[in-house]
Amino acid sequence: MKGKNAIGTWVGFLLILLWCLFPVAWIISLSFKSVGETSVGSPQFLPEDATFDNYKALWDWPFIGADPTGVEEDFQKALLNSFGISIIATVLSVILATLAAYAIARLEFKGKRLVLSLALAIAMFPVVALVGPLFDLWTRFGLFNTWPGLIIPYMSFTLPLAIWTLSAFFREIPWEMEQAAQVDGATSWQAFRKVIVPLAAPGVFTAAILTFFFAWNEFVLAISLTSTTASRTVPAQMSFFVGPDPFNPPYAQLATASVIVTLPVIIIVLLFQRKIVAGLTSGAVKG
């Protein structure tokens, strides 16, 4: 019976793995197919004649988009925007979330539960409902089509999750460790920076990675609050990839761009998978 259960477990695991990875494998295969092969239809999984032309073209050929200024869209510029906006939003969100989560976990003040409830409500609020008001505000304040115009809303939606994740870590750290550091002559800030934050490193990494993923993959705000490649990120930029006519979109180039955009996410997950698991499971077991 144990052998049959083991075989059934492995069969189920392989089926789930195949179901999850098949779309990824198909996109990778599509990125190595020629434009002519994809334009006439390509039912086979493997390319007939594998080529790197799509990867070369993605860096050499400026994709022409529907920008109102008529300027040719640049994939490299959008990739730089994605990195810059995501990193800045992540750093600012983690810093603010660390301070806010520490205060919530350690201090007793009126309205503590209200703050957590509001944070949770903000995290559950649909992004599309804020597109109209943000568009009007950013146009009036000169933030439309700028990096800050995307960084601010990204921080607003990622801060609640980061605060909840970090506050769970801070609650698990014994209060006596901070008191011991203060007895040894450390100030409250030094005890927080040199003792508490290093102990909460898994939670900090988890909050940073989740924030980065949200900013890196976000589409609705990126397409609604930008008009040129001055601040447009890659997910929004890919919607402007066009083919020779509306009925023949550049499937191969879109697949190639998807592979390039996915690589940083895969690398980050592989490097910090243990910290991600530790951060997500924090507080799941008490005692």
Salt bridges, closest charged atoms under 4 A:
ASP67 OD1 - ARG232 NH2 3.71
GLU73 OE2 - ARG232 NH1 2.00
GLU108 OE2 - LYS112 NZ 3.58
ASP136 OD2 - ARG140 NE 3.18
GLU178 OE1 - ARG106 NE 3.68
